[in-house]
Amino acid sequence: MKLQKPKKRHHYIPVFYLKGFTNKEGILYVYDKDRDPVFESSPEGIAYENHYFSFRTPEGQRDSETVENYIMTLERE
């Protein structure tokens, strides 16, 4: 059985929501006022931060799964 790497790309805008703004090819056009005015992306490649929902356990370990997995259950409903 292959071990799954911990999730680290936590989306602050859910992917299922971003998919509602894509064209027929699944492309999302993104406006960034600080960089190029408009660029193409996929919903999976935008609106995330590494370890956005991570926290330290009482033992000092980084937990990147608990909050992200809970949010995923809400997104499926």
C-alpha positions in Angstrom: 0.0 0.0 0.0 1.4 3.4 -1.0 1.6 6.0 1.7 -0.1 9.3 0.8 1.8 12.5 1.4 0.2 14.9 3.8 -2.0 17.5 2.2 -0.3 20.9 2.2 -2.1 22.9 -0.6 -5.1 24.2 1.4 -7.6 26.1 -0.7 -9.1 29.2 1.0 -11.7 29.2 -1.9 -13.0 25.7 -2.4 -12.1 24.0 -5.7 -15.8 23.1 -6.4 -16.7 26.7 -6.2 -13.9 27.8 -8.5 -15.0 25.2 -11.1 -18.2 27.2 -11.5 -16.2 30.0 -13.1 -14.3 27.9 -15.7 -14.9 27.7 -19.4 -15.7 24.5 -21.4 -12.0 23.5 -21.2 -11.8 23.9 -17.4 -9.7 27.0 -17.6 -10.2 29.8 -15.1 -9.2 33.3 -15.9 -7.6 35.1 -13.0 -7.0 38.8 -12.5 -4.0 39.8 -10.4 -3.6 43.5 -9.8 0.1 43.0 -8.7 1.3 40.8 -11.5 0.1 40.2 -15.1 -3.4 41.6 -15.3 -5.0 38.3 -16.4 -3.6 34.8 -16.6 -5.0 31.3 -17.0 -5.2 28.7 -14.3 -7.0 25.5 -13.2 -9.2 25.6 -10.1 -6.7 23.3 -8.4 -3.8 25.7 -9.1 -5.2 28.9 -7.6 -6.5 30.3 -4.3 -4.5 28.1 -2.0 -1.7 28.5 0.5 0.6 25.9 1.7 -0.4 24.7 5.2 -3.1 27.3 5.4 -5.2 25.1 7.8 -2.2 23.4 9.5 -1.6 23.7 13.2 0.8 22.3 15.8 -0.4 19.4 18.0 0.3 19.4 21.8 3.2 17.1 20.9 4.7 19.7 18.5 3.8 17.9 15.3 2.4 19.7 12.3 -1.2 18.5 11.6 -2.1 19.3 8.0 -4.9 16.8 7.7 -7.5 17.3 10.4 -9.0 20.6 9.3 -8.5 20.0 5.6 -10.3 16.6 5.8 -13.2 18.1 7.7 -13.6 20.8 5.1 -13.6 18.2 2.4 -16.5 16.4 4.0 -18.5 19.7 4.0 -17.7 20.3 0.4 -19.1 16.9 -0.6 -22.5 17.6 0.9 
